[in-house]
């Protein structure tokens, strides 16, 4: 007799990316079957804190996971240091009809739900929005690490780019995924493909797979990123020095058009650029795409 598959259901309570009807249908189907399964409040939260539950679940034996896109689920597990077996079945509850793929024999009479919560909500103030790297696609160019404004990425001891500070990421900002040359960065809760982990780009969406930094920043992308990432070597004390520092920051910053192109949310642009000072740091005269448009406009 073959070993029964372990079953895991993600409710995505913190991200809200799943279809409510598909999630509830999946839970109802599993409960009525009487088949033991485990339920997690939010898979992204577990991955971000590298919860040991994910390693235990991934360790050996067949498994079925009802959550989001398969590529996103596999790399969420890998982000937690857990590698799912290749034969793991991943059911996408973001698609209509996803719950219908759960092939469990259901008796006519409902049984008691055989599930148990595998995690708690953890930090109730943090929405688990952060990038996940698909290392099957990543070429370790580190463009994301150079570009990110919030120190989310870092290089590990093997000089491989990693997501070091997931909580630093700004909710609903997909900018690093939009500049990745290999489309290797996933935001599991993002609305559109391929950033959400789907391998398909929905027809007619008109959304670019990625933004071409070369055309936006000029010929030498890496030089532009290095310039943007520089920090003053000392603190500025006098008003003259503060003015000089402000001018330098303006010269290094991106303009509003670039931030809009990358899908950066409006509230983040205001925090980055400021809405009271004109011209703001994102509309420097030296910026190749400013077009006279300031963040406060």
Secondary structure, DSSP 8 states (H G I E B T S, - for coil): -----EEEEE--TTT--S-HHHHHHHHHHHHHHT--EEEES-HHHHHHTT-HHHHHHHSSS-EEEEES-HHHHHHHHHHTT----TT-EEEETTSTTGGGG------SS-----EEE------TT------EE-TTT-----HHHHH-SS--EEE-TTS-EEE--GGGS-TT--HHHHH-TT--EE-TT-SSTTTTS-SS--TT----SS--HHHHH-S-HHHHHHHHH---SS---SHHHHHHHHHHHHHHS--HHHHHHTT--HHHHHHHH-SSSSS-TTS-TT-TT-TT--TT-
